């Protein structure tokens, strides 16, 4: 693989780092799972039946917004948060490409007698 191709691949990998970081936290992952239901939720709705404070949920939602996983709309004084699947779809495509490269590398290694 040429140097420009390696650099481009590294750049794409770095672009996905915020997604992995955002989804690596159990609380944020739980918020994404809740929002995947398809309806936008207020912070009050997201804190219902949890031990989380509104401030804690707000901080987690900011991280998810910066990663592009959620967006909000305003209705009066209330902000409603919704899941945006596009970054996950892009990440899935990236992981499928990388997975294919890993499979090839492992097959080559096995063919050479390495386990």
N, C-alpha and C positions, 0 to 999 in steps of 0.2 A: 504494500500500500504506500502510495506517495505521501510525502510530508504534508502537502496541502489537504489531502483527504483525511489524514490523521488529525490535523488541526481542526478541520471542520467537524469531525466526529466528536472530538473533545469539547468543542464549543457547544454542540447540541447537548452533550451530556451535562455540561455546566448549566445550560438553560433549564434542564429538568431538575436540578438540585433543589430549588425552592419547593417544587411539588413533593419530592421525597421527604424533605424536611417537614413540610406542612402535614403530610399524611403520616409521618412517623410518630406523632404524638397521639396517644389513645383518646384524649378529649377531643382533639380536632377531627380525628377519624370518626368518632361517634357523632359529632356535629354534621359531618359530610353525609354519614349514613342517614341521619334524620332528614337532612335536606334533599336527599336523593328521592324521597317520597314524591317529589314533584310540586309540592306547594311551598310558597314563600312563607317564612316564619319570622315573627318578631323575636326580639331578645327575650321578652317575657315568656313566649311560647317555648323557646329553646331552653330556658332554665327550669321550666315546670318539671316536677318530679325528679330533680337532680339536687345534688348538694352544692352546685356551682352558683357563684354570685353573678349578677348581671355584669359586673366589671370583668370577671374572669372570662365569661363567654364573649364579651366585647373584644378582649385582647386576642382570644383565639380566632375570632371571626376576622380580625384585621390581618392576621397571618394568612388565613385562607384567601382573603381578598387579594393580598399582595401576590399570592401564588396563582391567582386567576381562577380559583376553584369556586368561589362564590362572588356574588355581586348583590348590591342592595338598591332598593328604591325607597323613596320617602313617601309616606302617606301622612300628611300633617306632621305631628311631632314624632311619629313612629317610623322606624326603619324596618323594612322587611327584607330578609335575606333569602336568596335562592341559589341553588347549585347550578354551576355551569359545567357541563360534561366535556366541553371541547378540550381542555388541557389533559384530561384523563384519556380521551381518544388519541390525542397526539402522543402522549406518553406510551400508550399501548402499542402504537405503531412502531415507535422507537425501540421498545423492549422486544418486539417481535423480530426486528432487524438484528439487534444485538444478540438475541437468543440464537438466531440462525448462524451468526458468526461464531458464537461459543460452541454450538453443536459441531460446526466444521473443524474448529480447533481441537475439540476433544476427540473427534473421529480421526484426525490426523495423528494425534498423540497416541491413540490406541493402535493405529496401523503401524506405528514405529515401535510398539511393544511396551509403551508406558501405560501404567494403569492409573 
